Amino acid sequence: MVNQFLLTDEITVTTDDFLLCQEEEAKGDTKMKISELYLVELILVLVQFYTANAIKCFQCDYSKPGCADLTPKNTSSQYYKECTPINGTAFCRKTRQSLLFREDIVRITRECGWITHKSNENRCFKYDTQHKFDTSCQCFEDGCNSAFTLSIPTYLMSATTAAIAALYRIF
């Protein structure tokens, strides 16, 4: 039995029409809820992507007190900061500069980097001139450019290279 309702002289609505209309409305609500869910999911993915790319590095140089002695545990230090995204994914860098004419002068710089050195993306690389010897290390974890980033083999290579450079000056 189909119930009919007379709304005006010209429009008649059955209960089946009314139920069908309610079903369509419910489907519309579902579609809206699903699209809202996708939007929330997209926002969460973007937030996670941003936080995954935000790395914290020690950022200071030899002129700042305490910069040379930072350890990975110094995360409350004023020098421990999030890298500002510029071009590409940020990473941490530590550069140790020795002046060849003054062996007692060593300059340490800790900073963020955005362009990795192409010869070795995960380790250290060296470059020197007649007056200075530099070792620059790049790393990709929070606080990895602390005072203990360089490994023993890197120190040995640095010492060996410095000794060869000193011998070269003598002869």
Secondary structure as UniProt FT lines:
FT   STRAND          4..6
FT   STRAND          12..14
FT   HELIX           15..53
FT   STRAND          56..58
FT   STRAND          60..61
FT   TURN            62..63
FT   TURN            65..66
FT   HELIX           67..69
FT   TURN            72..73
FT   TURN            75..76
FT   TURN            78..79
FT   STRAND          80..82
FT   STRAND          91..99
FT   TURN            100..101
FT   STRAND          102..113
FT   TURN            118..119
FT   STRAND          124..128
FT   STRAND          132..139
FT   TURN            142..145
FT   TURN            147..148
FT   HELIX           152..170
//
